[in-house]
């Protein structure tokens, strides 16, 4: 699976490997796993983890309940494991202030990484990837704040978990899983001066497949013309709607950002190499209108490129894949008619396969049976993209750029008064790909940048705004040498970042947060067949989160299953968030756009 790293000088990296004739292209697209028979089985189980900010919970003992305990053995192509759910009778019946989902799993033996999902009433709570086991065993825990799904925990429903695992004489790892919920009380009530903001939705409708089926509840998108959708009926008293989209990519598109253009593949008579270029976007439709797009963070699963890189520090987002919100409120005037309306998805240039589904979060007017609205303005110009490439034989360079903007403005008239909402997206993308050494060296340098937000005018609370700036830098360097007897060696240097700045403005002032999440990984391995027979790998990661409510910092590095250092704390200098021009400049994905983005940021701060 895929991986990313800090950007060493290209010339230096190219010198690491001499030109090798007929070296196999895209070794990273071949699944490999560590030969787990190497090493003693008497050492303690390894604990794997993804670096993330601890969940802030009230200073009280939670009321906990076990949702599911199951051993996932041969489950591929079989129905999801299900269990009845009802709100635990031993917990207080008052609304909890925080709800945490906890997944804990162990495994022993040999196994590939496996994608899995957790749904309640068809609403996806968690998209994740398993860790790859060792002979001595591994354990990992994922804790996710699921407070935004509060409404579905209040009623009886069905829990469904799909983890498509294979077990035979080669793949021996069984995943032993416990899933729990922790309800916390006496904390923040998530109040907001503007109704429907910073509080959980009253109703969540799943945009996913329904049971029974022999797969996950996600919608599989198998090519660039494939469209998957679901029809739902929106309650006529809805005054706000947000679509939360889950995305994961697999098989031929697991490494979509490394895929060369089809011309390169055709002219070199290459077989078995995924193509369609290195750009992908998930396009979201409401009936026949494009209402948003997701340009996904390139998650690297726990077996990605060199599995030794992700032990015990896993890739960013691998244990808790990010979801993406799209404000649907401006379009409510078109769908509050009591009829069925269709939410759908396509993936630009997709190859088999993408798993996409969504949760439609709805806020309901308790005093009115019907809310009226109107879409005032809507702009969704076509995707802008360009490609420039030059190659001779197996060596060459390829540049892909893309840009998209979308905006919509509408109003609803409810018991809260007339609420006007404006939503916008500005997305930019650039990928530079280089092949060298007769195709044995591949270098990827990619940046995805997004600026999106929502402005709300409310008669009682005035202006509410939320803006998000994101930058996903990615660097991948791989070099391979083929050896005899179906074996090869590969060096991989990877870096990536998930960087995000959020600004939330209300009557009471501005609330901000900033996340700097950077990861560097380097390693080499010798592979025979699909087994890593020897090699080394290590990662280092710096995670820095600052906000008006506090901060969190962690600096951790590992090498060959061993932590070299691990320091964390809550001692960030919050004043540096806006005080450092250097930080702000580095954060933005495109420095040439800094002036215009700064102007937009200033407008938010002034409340214009």
RODO-2510 file (C-alpha; in nm, 4 decimals, decimal comma):
residues 608
     n   res          X          Y          Z
     1     x     0,0000     0,0000     0,0000
     2     x     0,1106     0,3639    -0,0463
     3     x     0,3566     0,5748     0,1554
     4     x     0,5086     0,9263     0,1690
     5     x     0,8266     1,1045     0,2958
     6     x     1,0288     1,4242     0,3437
     7     x     1,1725     1,5652     0,0269
     8     x     1,5436     1,4825    -0,0015
     9     x     1,7239     1,6381    -0,2981
    10     x     1,6162     1,4572    -0,6126
    11     x     1,9689     1,4373    -0,7575
    12     x     2,1068     1,2755    -0,4423
    13     x     1,8305     1,0146    -0,4436
    14     x     1,8792     0,9337    -0,8085
    15     x     2,2462     0,8608    -0,7413
    16     x     2,1551     0,5909    -0,4911
    17     x     2,0738     0,3442    -0,7661
    18     x     2,2460     0,2947    -1,0975
    19     x     2,0416     0,2304    -1,4082
    20     x     1,9089    -0,1251    -1,4176
    21     x     1,7714    -0,2657    -1,7408
    22     x     1,4184    -0,4064    -1,7380
    23     x     1,3766    -0,3337    -1,3656
    24     x     1,0137    -0,4062    -1,2790
    25     x     0,8048    -0,0899    -1,2663
    26     x     0,5833    -0,0021    -0,9730
    27     x     0,6946    -0,2686    -0,7321
    28     x     0,5015    -0,0685    -0,4707
    29     x     0,1750    -0,1779    -0,6289
    30     x     0,2539    -0,5405    -0,5467
    31     x     0,1275    -0,6463    -0,2071
    32     x     0,4038    -0,7835     0,0089
    33     x     0,4144    -0,8708     0,3738
    34     x     0,6874    -0,9499     0,6192
    35     x     0,7963    -1,3117     0,6465
    36     x     0,6527    -1,3486     0,9923
    37     x     0,8356    -1,6777     1,0459
    38     x     1,1547    -1,4735     1,0918
    39     x     1,2467    -1,4040     1,4529
    40     x     1,1536    -1,5603     1,7858
    41     x     0,7920    -1,5940     1,8946
    42     x     0,8755    -1,5613     2,2637
    43     x     0,9048    -1,1821     2,2696
    44     x     0,6004    -0,9847     2,3908
    45     x     0,3321    -0,8727     2,1458
    46     x     0,4058    -0,5472     1,9621
    47     x     0,1793    -0,2485     2,0218
    48     x     0,1074    -0,0504     1,7037
    49     x    -0,0383     0,3009     1,7095
    50     x    -0,1296     0,6000     1,4975
    51     x    -0,0078     0,9355     1,6278
    52     x    -0,3043     1,1596     1,7014
    53     x    -0,4306     1,4020     1,9633
    54     x    -0,5862     1,2370     2,2708
    55     x    -0,9615     1,2851     2,2913
    56     x    -1,0624     1,5496     2,5439
    57     x    -1,3165     1,3937     2,7801
    58     x    -1,4820     1,5084     3,1034
    59     x    -1,2965     1,4353     3,4249
    60     x    -1,5308     1,1544     3,5235
    61     x    -1,5612     0,7783     3,4887
    62     x    -1,7426     0,6843     3,1673
    63     x    -2,0364     0,4504     3,1462
    64     x    -1,9102     0,1802     2,9101
    65     x    -2,0669    -0,1006     2,7126
    66     x    -1,9243    -0,3779     2,4948
    67     x    -2,0835    -0,3649     2,1488
    68     x    -1,9148    -0,6625     1,9869
    69     x    -1,6554    -0,9305     2,0531
    70     x    -1,5640    -1,1366     1,7490
    71     x    -1,2802    -1,3315     1,5863
    72     x    -1,2470    -1,2371     1,2195
    73     x    -1,1016    -1,5429     1,0438
    74     x    -1,2178    -1,6288     0,6894
    75     x    -1,4681    -1,3457     0,6436
    76     x    -1,3921    -1,2268     0,2888
    77     x    -1,7051    -1,2153     0,0737
    78     x    -1,9260    -1,3109     0,3659
    79     x    -2,1967    -1,1045     0,5371
    80     x    -2,0869    -0,8383     0,7864
    81     x    -2,0868    -0,9470     1,1486
    82     x    -2,3902    -0,7945     1,3175
    83     x    -2,5132    -0,7409     1,6723
    84     x    -2,8283    -0,5811     1,8142
    85     x    -2,7759    -0,2436     1,9787
    86     x    -2,9794    -0,0512     2,2312
    87     x    -2,8770     0,2283     2,4636
    88     x    -2,7236     0,0575     2,7706
    89     x    -2,9766     0,0438     3,0544
    90     x    -2,7044     0,0849     3,3191
    91     x    -2,6047     0,4284     3,1839
    92     x    -2,7736     0,7562     3,2845
    93     x    -3,0633     0,8378     3,0568
    94     x    -2,9622     1,2035     3,0232
    95     x    -2,7799     1,2983     2,7016
    96     x    -2,4048     1,2274     2,7266
    97     x    -2,1654     1,5148     2,6644
    98     x    -1,9038     1,2952     2,4949
    99     x    -1,9181     0,9528     2,3289
   100     x    -1,6037     0,7565     2,2398
   101     x    -1,5895     0,4467     2,0203
   102     x    -1,3038     0,2103     2,1046
   103     x    -1,1714    -0,0646     1,8770
   104     x    -0,9108    -0,3013     2,0232
   105     x    -0,7721    -0,5951     1,8281
   106     x    -0,5006    -0,8560     1,8538
   107     x    -0,3568    -1,0957     1,5978
   108     x    -0,0726    -1,3433     1,5599
   109     x     0,0896    -1,5038     1,2561
   110     x     0,1008    -1,3732     0,8986
   111     x    -0,1569    -1,1561     0,7283
   112     x    -0,2031    -0,8700     0,4840
   113     x    -0,3582    -0,5451     0,6001
   114     x    -0,7358    -0,5465     0,5601
   115     x    -0,9778    -0,2548     0,5246
   116     x    -1,2796    -0,2590     0,7556
   117     x    -1,5800    -0,0487     0,8492
   118     x    -1,8123    -0,0121     1,1478
   119     x    -2,1753     0,0933     1,0895
   120     x    -2,4696     0,1550     1,3222
   121     x    -2,8113     0,1782     1,1549
   122     x    -2,6214     0,1968     0,8261
   123     x    -2,4338     0,5069     0,9460
   124     x    -2,0583     0,4610     0,9162
   125     x    -1,8764     0,5349     1,2431
   126     x    -1,5235     0,4207     1,1558
   127     x    -1,3264     0,3362     0,8386
   128     x    -0,9926     0,1768     0,9256
   129     x    -0,7161    -0,0628     0,8281
   130     x    -0,5878    -0,3559     1,0300
   131     x    -0,2283    -0,3849     1,1464
   132     x    -0,0193    -0,6664     1,0018
   133     x     0,0576    -0,9327     1,2645
   134     x     0,3846    -1,0921     1,3779
   135     x     0,4525    -1,4436     1,5139
   136     x     0,4737    -1,3000     1,8664
   137     x     0,1460    -1,1122     1,8164
   138     x     0,0399    -0,7515     1,7822
   139     x    -0,2213    -0,5333     1,9493
   140     x    -0,3644    -0,1963     1,8546
   141     x    -0,6391     0,0332     1,9771
   142     x    -0,8346     0,3020     1,7952
   143     x    -1,0322     0,5568     1,9960
   144     x    -1,2633     0,7888     1,8010
   145     x    -1,4847     1,0734     1,9199
   146     x    -1,8291     0,9808     1,7855
   147     x    -2,0291     1,2467     1,9710
   148     x    -2,1521     1,3931     1,6413
   149     x    -2,3541     1,0696     1,5933
   150     x    -2,5359     1,1064     1,9281
   151     x    -2,8843     1,0744     1,7795
   152     x    -2,8284     0,7189     1,6520
   153     x    -2,7043     0,5951     1,9906
   154     x    -3,0323     0,6923     2,1547
   155     x    -3,2389     0,4327     1,9664
   156     x    -3,2265     0,0597     1,9139
   157     x    -3,0622    -0,0529     1,5905
   158     x    -2,8111    -0,2963     1,4389
   159     x    -2,4328    -0,2781     1,4549
   160     x    -2,2552    -0,4106     1,1439
   161     x    -1,8800    -0,4709     1,1031
   162     x    -1,7177    -0,5857     0,7823
   163     x    -1,3544    -0,6990     0,7811
   164     x    -1,2797    -0,9074     0,4734
   165     x    -1,0068    -1,1410     0,5976
   166     x    -0,8569    -1,4579     0,4463
   167     x    -0,7188    -1,7472     0,6519
   168     x    -0,5441    -2,0507     0,5037
   169     x    -0,2051    -2,2216     0,5263
   170     x    -0,0303    -1,9005     0,4111
   171     x    -0,2434    -1,6269     0,5656
   172     x    -0,2680    -1,7395     0,9268
   173     x    -0,3595    -1,4187     1,1114
   174     x    -0,7005    -1,4077     1,2781
   175     x    -0,8167    -1,0703     1,4116
   176     x    -0,9618    -1,0900     1,7645
   177     x    -1,1716    -0,7750     1,8056
   178     x    -1,3497    -0,5943     2,0886
   179     x    -1,5636    -0,2865     2,0114
   180     x    -1,6889    -0,0703     2,2980
   181     x    -1,8678     0,2584     2,3574
   182     x    -1,7819     0,4979     2,6403
   183     x    -2,0433     0,7562     2,7437
   184     x    -1,9177     1,0592     2,9364
   185     x    -2,1370     1,3035     3,1265
   186     x    -2,1100     1,6483     3,2921
   187     x    -1,8991     1,8041     3,0165
   188     x    -1,9620     2,0728     2,7558
   189     x    -2,3123     2,0948     2,6119
   190     x    -2,1784     2,1929     2,2667
   191     x    -2,4008     2,5001     2,2699
   192     x    -2,3805     2,7615     1,9976
   193     x    -2,5421     3,0966     1,9428
   194     x    -2,6395     2,9765     1,5951
   195     x    -2,8823     2,6805     1,5937
   196     x    -2,7449     2,3714     1,4240
   197     x    -2,3771     2,4532     1,4682
   198     x    -2,1410     2,2834     1,7136
   199     x    -2,4180     2,0491     1,8235
   200     x    -2,4916     1,6940     1,7024
   201     x    -2,7536     1,6504     1,4312
   202     x    -3,1078     1,5509     1,5245
   203     x    -3,1198     1,2811     1,2553
   204     x    -2,8600     1,0998     1,0428
   205     x    -2,9570     0,9233     0,7206
   206     x    -2,7148     0,6657     0,5795
   207     x    -2,6054     0,7017     0,2163
   208     x    -2,4815     0,3439     0,2029
   209     x    -2,5936    -0,0035     0,1009
   210     x    -2,8438    -0,1858     0,3157
   211     x    -2,8153    -0,5270     0,4762
   212     x    -2,8195    -0,8122     0,3895
   213     x    -2,5108    -0,8305     0,1646
   214     x    -2,1786    -1,0139     0,1400
   215     x    -1,9490    -0,7131     0,1688
   216     x    -1,9183    -0,3821     0,3456
   217     x    -2,2021    -0,1311     0,3369
   218     x    -1,9890     0,1072     0,1293
   219     x    -2,0716     0,1790    -0,2364
   220     x    -1,8037     0,0301    -0,4681
   221     x    -1,6947     0,2510    -0,7599
   222     x    -1,5077     0,0445    -1,0162
   223     x    -1,4153     0,2819    -1,2994
   224     x    -1,4346     0,6404    -1,4217
   225     x    -1,7867     0,6029    -1,5622
   226     x    -1,9325     0,4133    -1,2685
   227     x    -2,1756     0,6095    -1,0523
   228     x    -2,3161     0,4864    -0,7224
   229     x    -2,6070     0,6515    -0,5459
   230     x    -2,8903     0,6167    -0,2987
   231     x    -3,2296     0,7818    -0,2776
   232     x    -3,3482     0,9287     0,0514
   233     x    -3,6453     1,1338     0,1661
   234     x    -3,5533     1,4492     0,3586
   235     x    -3,7853     1,5488     0,6469
   236     x    -3,9723     1,8653     0,5511
   237     x    -3,8752     2,0397     0,8775
   238     x    -3,4979     2,0214     0,8089
   239     x    -3,3207     2,3556     0,8446
   240     x    -2,9569     2,2411     0,8099
   241     x    -2,7910     1,9483     0,6281
   242     x    -2,4282     1,8312     0,6095
   243     x    -2,3039     1,5348     0,4082
   244     x    -2,0103     1,3488     0,5667
   245     x    -1,8265     1,1438     0,3007
   246     x    -1,6046     0,8392     0,3685
   247     x    -1,3509     0,7392     0,1018
   248     x    -1,0935     0,4621     0,0625
   249     x    -0,9051     0,3385    -0,2461
   250     x    -0,7822    -0,0110    -0,3261
   251     x    -0,6502    -0,2573    -0,5850
   252     x    -0,5422    -0,0750    -0,9036
   253     x    -0,6029     0,2672    -0,7449
   254     x    -0,4495     0,2057    -0,4044
   255     x    -0,1492     0,4056    -0,5284
   256     x    -0,3431     0,6361    -0,7627
   257     x    -0,0951     0,9213    -0,7127
   258     x     0,1824     0,7046    -0,8654
   259     x    -0,0127     0,6025    -1,1760
   260     x     0,1450     0,7266    -1,5038
   261     x    -0,0579     0,8420    -1,8068
   262     x    -0,1973     0,5775    -2,0373
   263     x     0,0244     0,6995    -2,3243
   264     x     0,3334     0,6022    -2,1253
   265     x     0,1954     0,2526    -2,0642
   266     x     0,0833     0,2006    -2,4235
   267     x     0,3990     0,3250    -2,5939
   268     x     0,6174     0,1075    -2,3697
   269     x     0,3943    -0,1991    -2,4141
   270     x     0,3661    -0,2403    -2,0360
   271     x     0,1138    -0,4856    -1,8927
   272     x    -0,0206    -0,4987    -1,5386
   273     x     0,0645    -0,1363    -1,4553
   274     x    -0,2311     0,0820    -1,3413
   275     x    -0,2718     0,4002    -1,5420
   276     x    -0,5211     0,6853    -1,5954
   277     x    -0,2675     0,9330    -1,4575
   278     x    -0,2152     1,0517    -1,1011
   279     x    -0,5243     1,2654    -1,0289
   280     x    -0,8442     1,1517    -0,8582
   281     x    -1,1446     1,3309    -0,7145
   282     x    -1,4689     1,2056    -0,5659
   283     x    -1,7513     1,4103    -0,7189
   284     x    -2,0688     1,4376    -0,5076
   285     x    -2,4087     1,4787    -0,6740
   286     x    -2,7518     1,5751    -0,5472
   287     x    -2,9989     1,4664    -0,8138
   288     x    -2,8338     1,6086    -1,1282
   289     x    -2,6225     1,8812    -0,9629
   290     x    -2,2626     1,8686    -0,8427
   291     x    -2,2723     1,9897    -0,4823
   292     x    -1,9124     1,9236    -0,3808
   293     x    -1,5922     1,7321    -0,4373
   294     x    -1,3504     1,5376    -0,2182
   295     x    -0,9799     1,5489    -0,3070
   296     x    -0,8680     1,2791    -0,0675
   297     x    -0,5715     1,2634     0,1623
   298     x    -0,3499     0,9800     0,0272
   299     x    -0,3773     0,7374     0,3181
   300     x    -0,1054     0,4700     0,3304
   301     x    -0,2219     0,1445     0,4803
   302     x    -0,0084    -0,0622     0,7154
   303     x     0,1439    -0,2733     0,4372
   304     x     0,2124     0,0216     0,2091
   305     x     0,5221     0,0140    -0,0177
   306     x     0,7521    -0,1230     0,2538
   307     x     0,5603    -0,2798     0,5449
   308     x     0,8636    -0,2338     0,7732
   309     x     0,8067     0,1433     0,7689
   310     x     0,4873     0,1192     0,9747
   311     x     0,6039    -0,0768     1,2813
   312     x     0,5001     0,0343     1,5380
   313     x     0,4122     0,3877     1,4114
   314     x     0,1481     0,3489     1,1415
   315     x     0,0770     0,5904     0,8577
   316     x    -0,1272     0,9065     0,9042
   317     x    -0,4967     0,8207     0,8825
   318     x    -0,4413     0,4455     0,8500
   319     x    -0,6230     0,3531     1,1729
   320     x    -0,8872     0,6273     1,1420
   321     x    -0,9381     0,7311     0,7800
   322     x    -1,0533     1,0932     0,7491
   323     x    -1,4049     1,1837     0,6425
   324     x    -1,4982     1,4990     0,4490
   325     x    -1,7927     1,7339     0,5123
   326     x    -1,9984     1,9061     0,2426
   327     x    -2,2575     2,1689     0,3409
   328     x    -2,5900     2,0814     0,1760
   329     x    -2,7979     2,3528     0,3486
   330     x    -2,8047     2,5961     0,0509
   331     x    -2,9781     2,3222    -0,1540
   332     x    -3,2531     2,2467     0,0996
   333     x    -3,5062     2,4568    -0,0906
   334     x    -3,4858     2,2013    -0,3740
   335     x    -3,5372     1,8882    -0,1620
   336     x    -3,7881     1,9804     0,1139
   337     x    -4,0814     1,8564    -0,0933
   338     x    -4,1308     1,5184     0,0726
   339     x    -4,0097     1,3341    -0,2382
   340     x    -3,7155     1,0992    -0,2856
   341     x    -3,3876     1,2656    -0,3825
   342     x    -3,0663     1,1035    -0,4966
   343     x    -2,7193     1,1468    -0,3475
   344     x    -2,4509     0,9986    -0,5690
   345     x    -2,0768     0,9673    -0,6248
   346     x    -1,8344     0,9328    -0,9138
   347     x    -1,4543     0,9213    -0,9078
   348     x    -1,2672     1,1047    -1,1820
   349     x    -1,0308     0,8710    -1,3753
   350     x    -1,1023     0,5887    -1,1283
   351     x    -0,9730     0,2358    -1,1593
   352     x    -1,1093    -0,0586    -0,9651
   353     x    -1,1884    -0,0019    -0,6775
   354     x    -1,3029     0,2885    -0,4531
   355     x    -1,5276     0,2399    -0,1494
   356     x    -1,7448     0,5475    -0,0894
   357     x    -2,0422     0,6108     0,1363
   358     x    -2,1775     0,9010     0,3402
   359     x    -2,3794     1,0085     0,6401
   360     x    -2,6361     1,2844     0,5897
   361     x    -2,6559     1,4874     0,9127
   362     x    -2,9878     1,6743     0,9499
   363     x    -3,1002     1,9376     1,2002
   364     x    -3,4794     1,9506     1,2465
   365     x    -3,7126     2,2326     1,3443
   366     x    -3,9072     2,1031     1,6439
   367     x    -4,1727     2,3762     1,6174
   368     x    -4,2583     2,3548     1,2485
   369     x    -4,3655     2,0602     1,0351
   370     x    -4,2424     2,2295     0,7196
   371     x    -3,9481     2,4543     0,6487
   372     x    -3,9356     2,6580     0,3280
   373     x    -3,6205     2,7484     0,1433
   374     x    -3,4672     2,8611    -0,1830
   375     x    -3,1384     2,8157    -0,3663
   376     x    -3,0374     3,1740    -0,4494
   377     x    -2,7055     3,1278    -0,6294
   378     x    -2,5125     2,8237    -0,7481
   379     x    -2,1808     2,8081    -0,9320
   380     x    -2,0126     2,4811    -1,0235
   381     x    -1,7853     2,5288    -1,3255
   382     x    -1,6190     2,2242    -1,4745
   383     x    -1,2974     2,0837    -1,3355
   384     x    -0,9901     2,2633    -1,4709
   385     x    -0,6951     2,0352    -1,5387
   386     x    -0,3817     2,0193    -1,7491
   387     x    -0,1092     1,7648    -1,8225
   388     x     0,2422     1,8117    -1,9556
   389     x     0,4746     1,5163    -2,0005
   390     x     0,7875     1,4130    -2,1860
   391     x     0,9353     1,0647    -2,1906
   392     x     1,1669     0,8473    -2,3933
   393     x     1,1358     0,4794    -2,3315
   394     x     1,0823     0,4107    -1,9619
   395     x     1,2285     0,7422    -1,8391
   396     x     1,0570     1,0772    -1,8357
   397     x     0,8670     1,3390    -1,6389
   398     x     0,4943     1,4052    -1,6014
   399     x     0,3159     1,7045    -1,4532
   400     x    -0,0568     1,7056    -1,3695
   401     x    -0,2431     2,0112    -1,2404
   402     x    -0,6070     2,0501    -1,1440
   403     x    -0,8298     2,3144    -0,9955
   404     x    -1,1955     2,3289    -0,8943
   405     x    -1,4196     2,5920    -0,7379
   406     x    -1,7782     2,5574    -0,6243
   407     x    -2,0179     2,7796    -0,4310
   408     x    -2,3840     2,7817    -0,3355
   409     x    -2,6032     3,0264    -0,1443
   410     x    -2,9523     2,9619    -0,0143
   411     x    -3,1952     3,0385     0,2652
   412     x    -3,4435     2,8542     0,4827
   413     x    -3,7298     3,0073     0,6801
   414     x    -3,7870     2,8204     1,0067
   415     x    -3,9032     2,8947     1,3594
   416     x    -3,5535     3,0351     1,4168
   417     x    -3,6185     3,2960     1,1493
   418     x    -3,4734     3,3297     0,8022
   419     x    -3,1264     3,1701     0,7922
   420     x    -2,9024     3,2372     0,4910
   421     x    -2,6141     2,9994     0,4209
   422     x    -2,3207     3,0274     0,1793
   423     x    -2,0892     2,7316     0,1153
   424     x    -1,7763     2,7288    -0,0988
   425     x    -1,4862     2,5046    -0,2006
   426     x    -1,1556     2,6001    -0,3625
   427     x    -0,9341     2,3026    -0,4489
   428     x    -0,5909     2,2919    -0,6123
   429     x    -0,3654     2,0005    -0,7003
   430     x    -0,0235     1,9438    -0,8525
   431     x     0,1629     1,6180    -0,9137
   432     x     0,5136     1,5936    -1,0577
   433     x     0,6232     1,2390    -1,1439
   434     x     0,9710     1,1362    -1,2619
   435     x     1,0933     0,7978    -1,3884
   436     x     1,4684     0,7378    -1,4109
   437     x     1,7144     0,4484    -1,4336
   438     x     1,5226     0,2782    -1,7139
   439     x     1,2085     0,2900    -1,5032
   440     x     1,3679     0,1496    -1,1876
   441     x     1,3408     0,4812    -0,9997
   442     x     1,0160     0,6680    -0,9466
   443     x     0,9795     1,0018    -0,7702
   444     x     0,6454     1,1618    -0,6816
   445     x     0,6124     1,5190    -0,5551
   446     x     0,2489     1,6120    -0,4964
   447     x     0,0497     1,8769    -0,3135
   448     x    -0,3252     1,8935    -0,2590
   449     x    -0,4590     2,2192    -0,1196
   450     x    -0,8121     2,3100    -0,0205
   451     x    -0,9939     2,6087     0,1233
   452     x    -1,3590     2,5572     0,2080
   453     x    -1,6102     2,7043     0,4449
   454     x    -1,9608     2,8080     0,5421
   455     x    -2,1044     3,1521     0,6207
   456     x    -2,4392     3,1795     0,7970
   457     x    -2,6511     3,4885     0,8613
   458     x    -2,8997     3,4349     1,1409
   459     x    -3,1517     3,6950     1,2650
   460     x    -3,0667     3,6480     1,6345
   461     x    -2,6964     3,5591     1,6364
   462     x    -2,5732     3,7588     1,3367
   463     x    -2,2909     3,6051     1,1344
   464     x    -2,1521     3,2582     1,1918
   465     x    -1,8569     3,1405     0,9851
   466     x    -1,6305     2,8411     0,9672
   467     x    -1,3350     2,8144     0,7335
   468     x    -1,0848     2,5353     0,6814
   469     x    -0,7476     2,5478     0,5056
   470     x    -0,5859     2,2117     0,4301
   471     x    -0,2577     2,1093     0,2705
   472     x    -0,1580     1,7499     0,1941
   473     x     0,2072     1,7465     0,0800
   474     x     0,3347     1,4102    -0,0441
   475     x     0,6779     1,2888    -0,1516
   476     x     0,7534     0,9317    -0,2610
   477     x     1,0862     0,7945    -0,3809
   478     x     1,1275     0,4278    -0,4715
   479     x     1,4154     0,2482    -0,6445
   480     x     1,4166    -0,1220    -0,7280
   481     x     1,6681    -0,3803    -0,8460
   482     x     1,5497    -0,7141    -0,9801
   483     x     1,7327    -1,0293    -0,8707
   484     x     1,7134    -1,3921    -0,9733
   485     x     1,4526    -1,6392    -0,8488
   486     x     1,1575    -1,3954    -0,8455
   487     x     1,3182    -1,1607    -0,5941
   488     x     1,4002    -0,7918    -0,5866
   489     x     1,5227    -0,5236    -0,3496
   490     x     1,3725    -0,1788    -0,3002
   491     x     1,4702     0,1440    -0,1281
   492     x     1,1844     0,3748    -0,0282
   493     x     1,1975     0,7291     0,1097
   494     x     0,8615     0,8829     0,1879
   495     x     0,7193     1,1940     0,3475
   496     x     0,3771     1,3459     0,3837
   497     x     0,1730     1,5816     0,5898
   498     x    -0,1839     1,6391     0,6968
   499     x    -0,1877     2,0105     0,7786
   500     x    -0,5029     2,1976     0,8651
   501     x    -0,6105     2,5367     0,9952
   502     x    -0,9663     2,5993     1,1138
   503     x    -1,1332     2,9309     1,1922
   504     x    -1,4746     2,9559     1,3546
   505     x    -1,6373     3,2941     1,4084
   506     x    -1,9461     3,3777     1,6127
   507     x    -2,0826     3,6698     1,8107
   508     x    -1,8554     3,5776     2,0986
   509     x    -1,5372     3,5955     1,8922
   510     x    -1,2993     3,3842     1,6893
   511     x    -1,2096     3,0237     1,7705
   512     x    -0,9128     2,8785     1,5867
   513     x    -0,7103     2,5608     1,5647
   514     x    -0,4058     2,4506     1,3704
   515     x    -0,2717     2,1014     1,3045
   516     x     0,0784     2,0278     1,1756
   517     x     0,1081     1,6518     1,1255
   518     x     0,4280     1,5541     0,9420
   519     x     0,5716     1,2070     0,8892
   520     x     0,9005     1,0862     0,7353
   521     x     0,9760     0,7200     0,6630
   522     x     1,2762     0,5453     0,5124
   523     x     1,3662     0,1829     0,4581
   524     x     1,4851    -0,0921     0,2293
   525     x     1,3755    -0,4506     0,1886
   526     x     1,4493    -0,7712    -0,0013
   527     x     1,1410    -0,9450    -0,1370
   528     x     1,0926    -1,2954    -0,2747
   529     x     0,7531    -1,3692    -0,4193
   530     x     0,5314    -1,1639    -0,1938
   531     x     0,7361    -1,2095     0,1257
   532     x     0,9746    -0,9566     0,2738
   533     x     1,2700    -1,1807     0,3562
   534     x     1,4925    -0,9100     0,5072
   535     x     1,5104    -0,5360     0,5469
   536     x     1,4954    -0,2340     0,7730
   537     x     1,2497     0,0495     0,8149
   538     x     1,1838     0,3454     1,0352
   539     x     0,9617     0,6496     1,0734
   540     x     0,9657     0,9770     1,2565
   541     x     0,6661     1,1988     1,3135
   542     x     0,5944     1,5416     1,4578
   543     x     0,2351     1,6172     1,5560
   544     x     0,1531     1,9694     1,6712
   545     x    -0,1990     2,0855     1,7474
   546     x    -0,2786     2,4350     1,8771
   547     x    -0,6106     2,5999     1,9466
   548     x    -0,7856     2,8536     2,1661
   549     x    -0,8750     2,5600     2,3918
   550     x    -0,5223     2,4254     2,4406
   551     x    -0,2575     2,2360     2,2513
   552     x    -0,0896     1,8999     2,2121
   553     x     0,2560     1,8080     2,0888
   554     x     0,4205     1,4738     2,0135
   555     x     0,7580     1,3913     1,8611
   556     x     0,8196     1,0186     1,8092
   557     x     1,0481     0,7997     1,6007
   558     x     1,0976     0,4252     1,5518
   559     x     1,3302     0,1799     1,3795
   560     x     1,2648    -0,1908     1,3237
   561     x     0,9775    -0,2219     1,5746
   562     x     1,1662    -0,0248     1,8409
   563     x     1,0751     0,3254     1,9618
   564     x     1,3861     0,5435     1,9572
   565     x     1,2243     0,8418     2,1259
   566     x     0,8761     0,9477     2,2255
   567     x     0,8074     1,2876     2,3791
   568     x     0,4682     1,4492     2,4161
   569     x     0,3007     1,7227     2,6122
   570     x     0,0713     2,0234     2,6167
   571     x     0,3322     2,3005     2,6056
   572     x     0,2898     2,4519     2,2584
   573     x     0,3352     2,8252     2,2087
   574     x    -0,0179     2,9187     2,1041
   575     x     0,0878     3,2745     2,0221
   576     x     0,2865     3,1463     1,7257
   577     x    -0,0262     3,0384     1,5378
   578     x    -0,0892     3,3805     1,3863
   579     x     0,2272     3,5515     1,5050
   580     x     0,4617     3,3699     1,2677
   581     x     0,4470     3,4751     0,9033
   582     x     0,6861     3,1910     0,8294
   583     x     0,4470     2,9339     0,9741
   584     x     0,1526     3,0766     0,7827
   585     x     0,3488     3,0837     0,4580
   586     x     0,4671     2,7262     0,5032
   587     x     0,1185     2,6062     0,5871
   588     x    -0,0430     2,7261     0,2669
   589     x    -0,0161     2,4762    -0,0181
   590     x     0,0567     2,7401    -0,2818
   591     x     0,2793     3,0309    -0,1686
   592     x     0,1913     3,2310    -0,4794
   593     x    -0,1662     3,2483    -0,3532
   594     x    -0,0666     3,3679    -0,0064
   595     x    -0,1773     3,7267    -0,0603
   596     x    -0,5294     3,6411    -0,1728
   597     x    -0,5743     3,3766     0,0976
   598     x    -0,4530     3,6211     0,3614
   599     x    -0,7140     3,8682     0,2436
   600     x    -0,9888     3,6094     0,2779
   601     x    -0,8620     3,5186     0,6242
   602     x    -0,8673     3,8852     0,7227
   603     x    -1,2259     3,9176     0,6057
   604     x    -1,3267     3,6363     0,8391
   605     x    -1,1448     3,7911     1,1321
   606     x    -1,3262     4,1197     1,0745
   607     x    -1,6571     3,9374     1,0429
   608     x    -1,7320     4,0808     0,6977
***
